[in-house]
Amino acid sequence: MLTDLKVKVGPQFYRYHEGALAHIPELLQEYQAKRLLIVHGSISWQKAQPKLTFINEAPQDVFYHQYTGECSYYGANLIKDQVEAHNIDFIIGVGGGKLTDLVGYAAHLTNTPFGVVPTLASNCAPWTPLAVMYKENGESEGKSEHFLRQAAFLITDPTLVIDAPVSYFIAGLADTLAKWYESETILAQPQLQHEPFLQLAGYTAKLCENAIVSQSKQAIQDMEEQKVTEEFIHLSEIVFAVAGLVGGLGDKYARNAAAHAMHDAISKYLPASHQFLHGEKVAYGIFYQLAIEERWTVIDQLLPFYRELQLPMSLHQMGIYPEDPQVIDQLVAFVDSKEKVHLIPVSITKERLKKALLDLENYIEQV
């Protein structure tokens, strides 16, 4: 029996369909909200605002805060200042992954209930009780998994989500694909196979993988044509909601491993990586974890999918390979420092981690 498993399933209330945003007032009434702070971005807010018609008729006092564009400790403290200055009793975050992460962390700081309205499907940030933190210059600062609360609601509309850059959706598909490849071998260990919540996490991760591999081509085409189809709805829902269940049910055993650790490493030590989206860097990280596990046949199986979606496969291909060997050592040391990487059932050493990085570069050059 596991004694270190923390199950944080997801938001307390979820709706995703056309017209779903009209149900937000019911939730605000449930929380007896009287003074709202809406945290938003710029372009996404311009698209979302016309659909949030309840704001114009809200009985609550409504205040607004445009975030800096990064999920940073600095940005969270700006929200904290707004909450205290206006005596805010409910926060609504409208935007993408960094914004929803930021709102969750700020809600933790201020002990304030919050809800999220995702405007794109690029990762599972709206679902998960953690925040990926960055400095204002885009450099990674790790994760904050300390807060126990989750969103009071996650409500959005596919007609809003589909009106976003296709590249973000593709990055979200890659980020979600990592749920399976980061957790597969960890959850397959004999001592973990019969844990009910870990079984659920594994089933959910496999569901994500199956749907993404089989439906991505159609869903991407539908998004490019601005058609709200079943395929687009299913895959966007898997990206920002269902994928979050994997870590919610499986905690550290299924939340992330080497793929996300490498994402954080290159975000920290390779400034040129900031041009790539979160999911694009995680896509490279998937191949890196498979290289650590020496599962080259699985990389071969994924190559056609990666090529079709134009996902990064190596640092050289991304144009960010560091020529300074000390930077390689920094990347490796950072990955080695992450506890979850050591849950992978192989002998994890700095030597192995470095060899995997170099071997992957050589392998991708030859395929």
C-alpha positions as CSV (number, residue, x, y, z in Angstrom):
1,M,0.0,0.0,0.0
2,L,1.3,3.5,-0.9
3,T,1.5,6.0,1.9
4,D,2.8,8.9,-0.2
5,L,0.0,9.1,-2.8
6,K,-1.9,12.5,-2.9
7,V,-5.0,12.4,-5.1
8,K,-6.2,15.8,-6.4
9,V,-8.6,14.8,-9.1
10,G,-9.5,18.1,-10.7
11,P,-11.8,21.2,-10.6
12,Q,-15.0,20.9,-8.6
13,F,-17.2,21.7,-11.6
14,Y,-16.6,21.2,-15.3
15,R,-18.5,22.1,-18.5
16,Y,-17.3,22.2,-22.1
17,H,-19.9,22.8,-24.8
18,E,-21.4,25.6,-26.8
19,G,-23.2,28.0,-24.4
20,A,-21.4,26.6,-21.3
21,L,-20.1,30.1,-20.3
22,A,-23.7,31.1,-19.4
23,H,-23.5,28.8,-16.4
24,I,-20.8,30.7,-14.6
25,P,-23.2,32.9,-12.7
26,E,-24.6,29.8,-11.0
27,L,-21.2,29.0,-9.7
28,L,-20.6,32.5,-8.5
29,Q,-23.8,32.4,-6.6
30,E,-22.9,29.1,-5.0
31,Y,-19.7,30.8,-3.7
32,Q,-21.6,33.9,-2.7
33,A,-19.1,36.0,-4.6
34,K,-19.6,39.7,-4.3
35,R,-16.4,41.2,-5.7
36,L,-14.7,39.6,-8.7
37,L,-11.3,40.0,-10.1
38,I,-10.9,38.9,-13.7
39,V,-7.3,38.2,-14.7
40,H,-6.8,38.1,-18.5
41,G,-4.3,38.5,-21.3
42,S,-4.6,40.7,-24.3
43,I,-5.5,38.9,-27.6
44,S,-7.3,36.0,-25.9
45,W,-9.3,38.5,-23.9
46,Q,-10.4,40.4,-27.0
47,K,-11.8,37.1,-28.3
48,A,-13.3,35.9,-25.0
49,Q,-14.9,39.1,-23.7
50,P,-17.9,39.1,-26.2
51,K,-18.8,35.6,-25.1
52,L,-18.7,36.5,-21.4
53,T,-22.0,38.3,-21.5
54,F,-22.7,37.5,-17.9
55,I,-20.2,40.2,-16.8
56,N,-22.4,43.0,-18.2
57,E,-25.3,41.8,-16.0
58,A,-23.3,40.6,-13.0
59,P,-24.6,41.6,-9.6
60,Q,-21.0,41.5,-8.4
61,D,-18.5,44.3,-8.4
62,V,-16.1,43.4,-11.2
63,F,-12.4,44.4,-11.4
64,Y,-9.9,43.6,-14.1
65,H,-6.1,42.8,-14.2
66,Q,-4.0,42.2,-17.3
67,Y,-1.2,39.8,-16.5
68,T,2.4,40.3,-17.7
69,G,2.4,37.3,-20.0
70,E,4.4,35.1,-17.7
71,C,3.5,32.9,-14.7
72,S,5.9,34.4,-12.3
73,Y,6.2,35.1,-8.6
74,Y,6.2,38.8,-9.5
75,G,3.0,38.4,-11.5
76,A,1.3,36.5,-8.7
77,N,2.2,39.2,-6.2
78,L,0.6,41.8,-8.5
79,I,-2.6,39.8,-8.4
80,K,-2.3,39.5,-4.6
81,D,-2.1,43.3,-4.4
82,Q,-5.3,43.6,-6.4
83,V,-7.1,41.1,-4.2
84,E,-6.1,43.0,-1.1
85,A,-6.8,46.4,-2.5
86,H,-10.3,45.6,-3.7
87,N,-11.3,43.0,-1.1
88,I,-11.8,40.4,-3.8
89,D,-13.6,37.2,-2.9
90,F,-13.4,35.3,-6.2
91,I,-10.9,35.3,-9.1
92,I,-11.6,34.3,-12.6
93,G,-8.8,33.5,-15.0
94,V,-9.5,33.9,-18.7
95,G,-6.6,32.8,-21.0
96,G,-4.1,30.1,-21.7
97,G,-1.9,27.8,-19.6
98,K,0.5,30.3,-18.1
99,L,-2.4,32.5,-17.0
100,T,-4.4,29.7,-15.5
101,D,-1.3,28.5,-13.6
102,L,-0.7,32.1,-12.4
103,V,-4.3,32.4,-11.1
104,G,-4.1,29.1,-9.3
105,Y,-0.9,30.1,-7.5
106,A,-2.3,33.6,-6.7
107,A,-5.4,32.1,-5.3
108,H,-3.2,30.0,-3.0
109,L,-1.4,33.0,-1.9
110,T,-4.5,34.9,-1.0
111,N,-6.7,32.0,0.1
112,T,-9.3,33.0,-2.5
113,P,-11.6,30.6,-4.6
114,F,-11.1,30.8,-8.3
115,G,-12.4,29.6,-11.6
116,V,-10.8,29.3,-15.0
117,V,-12.0,29.9,-18.6
118,P,-9.4,28.4,-21.0
119,T,-9.2,30.1,-24.3
120,L,-7.0,27.5,-26.0
121,A,-6.0,23.9,-25.7
122,S,-2.3,23.9,-25.3
123,N,-1.8,22.0,-22.0
124,C,-3.6,20.7,-18.9
125,A,-2.8,23.7,-16.8
126,P,-6.5,24.6,-16.3
127,W,-7.0,21.2,-14.6
128,T,-4.0,20.7,-12.5
129,P,-3.2,21.9,-8.9
130,L,0.3,23.1,-9.7
131,A,1.9,26.0,-11.4
132,V,4.9,26.0,-13.8
133,M,6.8,29.1,-12.7
134,Y,9.0,31.3,-14.9
135,K,10.9,34.5,-14.5
136,E,9.7,37.5,-16.4
137,N,12.4,36.9,-19.0
138,G,10.9,33.4,-19.7
139,E,13.5,31.4,-17.8
140,S,12.1,28.4,-16.0
141,E,11.9,28.6,-12.2
142,G,10.5,25.1,-11.6
143,K,7.1,24.2,-10.3
144,S,4.9,25.0,-7.3
145,E,2.9,22.0,-6.3
146,H,2.2,23.1,-2.8
147,F,-1.4,24.4,-3.0
148,L,-4.1,21.8,-2.1
149,R,-7.1,23.7,-3.6
150,Q,-8.2,23.3,-7.1
151,A,-10.4,25.5,-9.3
152,A,-14.0,25.9,-8.3
153,F,-14.8,25.5,-11.9
154,L,-13.4,25.0,-15.4
155,I,-15.9,26.2,-17.9
156,T,-15.3,27.0,-21.6
157,D,-16.8,26.9,-25.0
158,P,-15.3,25.1,-28.1
159,T,-16.2,28.0,-30.3
160,L,-13.8,30.1,-28.2
161,V,-11.1,27.4,-28.0
162,I,-11.1,26.8,-31.7
163,D,-10.3,30.4,-32.4
164,A,-6.6,30.2,-31.3
165,P,-3.3,29.5,-33.1
166,V,-3.2,26.0,-34.5
167,S,0.4,25.7,-33.3
168,Y,-0.7,25.9,-29.7
169,F,-3.1,23.1,-30.2
170,I,-0.4,20.9,-31.8
171,A,1.9,21.7,-28.9
172,G,-0.9,20.7,-26.5
173,L,-1.3,17.4,-28.3
174,A,2.4,16.7,-27.8
175,D,2.3,17.8,-24.1
176,T,-0.6,15.4,-23.6
177,L,1.1,12.5,-25.4
178,A,3.9,12.8,-22.8
179,K,1.4,11.6,-20.1
180,W,1.6,8.1,-21.5
181,Y,5.3,7.9,-22.3
182,E,6.4,9.5,-19.0
183,S,4.2,7.2,-16.9
184,E,4.1,3.9,-18.8
185,T,7.2,2.2,-17.5
186,I,6.8,3.7,-14.0
187,L,3.3,2.4,-13.6
188,A,4.2,-1.0,-15.0
189,Q,6.4,-1.9,-12.1
190,P,5.0,-4.9,-10.1
191,Q,4.7,-3.0,-6.8
192,L,2.5,-0.4,-8.4
193,Q,0.4,-2.4,-10.8
194,H,-2.4,-3.2,-8.4
195,E,-2.9,0.3,-6.9
196,P,-6.4,1.4,-7.9
197,F,-5.7,5.1,-8.4
198,L,-2.5,4.4,-10.3
199,Q,-4.5,1.9,-12.5
200,L,-6.9,4.7,-13.3
201,A,-4.1,7.0,-14.1
202,G,-2.6,4.5,-16.5
203,Y,-5.9,3.9,-18.2
204,T,-6.4,7.6,-18.6
205,A,-2.9,8.1,-20.0
206,K,-3.4,5.3,-22.5
207,L,-6.8,6.8,-23.5
208,C,-5.0,10.1,-24.2
209,E,-2.3,8.4,-26.3
210,N,-4.8,6.4,-28.4
211,A,-7.0,9.4,-29.1
212,I,-4.1,11.7,-30.1
213,V,-2.4,9.2,-32.4
214,S,-5.7,8.3,-34.2
215,Q,-7.5,11.6,-34.3
216,S,-4.9,14.4,-34.4
217,K,-4.8,14.7,-38.2
218,Q,-8.5,15.2,-38.5
219,A,-8.8,17.5,-35.4
220,I,-6.0,19.8,-36.7
221,Q,-7.6,20.0,-40.1
222,D,-10.9,20.9,-38.5
223,M,-9.3,23.6,-36.4
224,E,-7.5,25.0,-39.5
225,E,-11.0,25.2,-41.2
226,Q,-12.6,26.5,-38.0
227,K,-15.0,23.6,-37.9
228,V,-16.2,22.6,-34.4
229,T,-16.4,18.9,-35.0
230,E,-16.6,15.9,-32.6
231,E,-12.9,15.2,-33.3
232,F,-11.8,18.7,-32.3
233,I,-14.0,18.8,-29.2
234,H,-12.8,15.4,-28.0
235,L,-9.1,16.2,-28.5
236,S,-9.2,19.7,-27.1
237,E,-11.0,18.3,-24.1
238,I,-8.4,15.6,-23.7
239,V,-5.6,18.2,-23.8
240,F,-6.9,20.7,-21.2
241,A,-9.0,18.4,-19.0
242,V,-8.7,14.6,-19.3
243,A,-4.9,14.8,-19.4
244,G,-4.9,16.5,-16.1
245,L,-6.6,13.5,-14.6
246,V,-3.5,11.4,-15.2
247,G,-1.4,13.4,-12.6
248,G,-4.5,14.1,-10.5
249,L,-5.0,10.4,-10.0
250,G,-1.4,9.2,-10.1
251,D,0.4,12.0,-8.3
252,K,4.2,11.8,-8.7
253,Y,4.0,8.4,-10.2
254,A,2.1,9.7,-13.3
255,R,2.4,13.5,-13.3
256,N,5.7,13.9,-15.2
257,A,9.2,12.5,-15.5
258,A,12.2,13.0,-17.8
259,A,10.3,14.6,-20.7
260,H,9.1,17.5,-18.5
261,A,12.4,17.6,-16.6
262,M,14.2,18.2,-19.8
263,H,11.7,20.8,-20.8
264,D,12.6,22.7,-17.6
265,A,16.3,22.2,-18.1
266,I,16.4,23.6,-21.6
267,S,14.1,26.4,-20.6
268,K,16.5,27.3,-17.8
269,Y,19.9,26.9,-19.5
270,L,19.1,27.4,-23.2
271,P,17.6,30.9,-23.7
272,A,17.1,30.2,-27.4
273,S,14.6,27.6,-26.4
274,H,12.1,30.3,-25.4
275,Q,11.1,30.5,-29.1
276,F,9.4,27.1,-28.7
277,L,6.1,26.4,-27.0
278,H,5.9,24.4,-23.9
279,G,4.5,21.3,-25.7
280,E,7.1,21.5,-28.4
281,K,9.9,21.3,-25.9
282,V,8.1,18.4,-24.1
283,A,7.8,16.6,-27.5
284,Y,11.6,16.6,-27.6
285,G,11.6,15.5,-24.0
286,I,9.5,12.5,-24.9
287,F,12.2,11.3,-27.2
288,Y,14.8,12.1,-24.5
289,Q,13.1,9.9,-22.0
290,L,12.7,7.1,-24.5
291,A,16.4,7.4,-25.1
292,I,17.1,7.1,-21.4
293,E,15.1,3.9,-21.4
294,E,16.8,2.8,-24.6
295,R,13.4,2.3,-26.3
296,W,14.6,3.1,-29.8
297,T,11.9,1.0,-31.5
298,V,9.2,3.2,-29.8
299,I,11.0,6.3,-31.2
300,D,10.8,4.7,-34.6
301,Q,7.1,4.1,-34.2
302,L,6.5,7.8,-33.3
303,L,8.7,9.2,-36.1
304,P,5.8,9.4,-38.7
305,F,3.5,11.1,-36.2
306,Y,6.3,13.6,-35.2
307,R,7.0,14.4,-38.9
308,E,3.3,14.9,-39.7
309,L,2.9,17.4,-36.8
310,Q,6.4,18.8,-37.4
311,L,7.4,18.2,-33.7
312,P,10.9,18.7,-32.5
313,M,13.0,15.5,-32.2
314,S,16.5,16.8,-31.2
315,L,18.3,19.8,-30.0
316,H,20.2,20.0,-33.3
317,Q,17.0,20.0,-35.3
318,M,15.6,22.8,-33.0
319,G,18.8,24.8,-33.7
320,I,19.6,25.1,-30.0
321,Y,22.3,22.5,-29.4
322,P,24.8,24.0,-27.0
323,E,28.4,23.8,-28.3
324,D,29.7,24.4,-24.7
325,P,30.0,20.9,-23.1
326,Q,29.5,22.6,-19.7
327,V,26.0,23.5,-20.7
328,I,25.3,19.8,-21.5
329,D,26.5,19.0,-18.0
330,Q,24.2,21.6,-16.6
331,L,21.2,20.2,-18.4
332,V,22.0,16.7,-17.2
333,A,22.6,17.8,-13.6
334,F,19.2,19.6,-13.6
335,V,17.4,16.5,-14.9
336,D,19.2,14.3,-12.4
337,S,18.1,16.6,-9.5
338,K,14.4,15.8,-10.2
339,E,13.0,13.1,-7.9
340,K,10.4,12.0,-10.4
341,V,13.1,11.1,-13.0
342,H,14.4,8.6,-10.5
343,L,11.1,6.8,-10.5
344,I,11.8,5.6,-14.0
345,P,12.7,1.9,-13.5
346,V,16.3,2.0,-14.9
347,S,19.5,3.0,-13.2
348,I,19.5,6.8,-13.4
349,T,23.0,8.3,-13.2
350,K,24.4,11.5,-14.7
351,E,26.4,9.4,-17.1
352,R,23.4,7.6,-18.4
353,L,21.4,10.9,-18.7
354,K,24.3,12.5,-20.7
355,K,24.7,9.4,-22.9
356,A,21.0,9.5,-23.7
357,L,21.1,13.1,-24.8
358,L,24.1,12.5,-27.0
359,D,22.8,9.2,-28.4
360,L,19.5,10.8,-29.3
361,E,21.2,13.6,-31.2
362,N,23.2,11.0,-33.2
363,Y,20.1,8.8,-33.8
364,I,17.9,11.5,-35.1
365,E,20.7,12.6,-37.5
366,Q,20.6,9.2,-39.1
367,V,16.9,8.5,-39.4
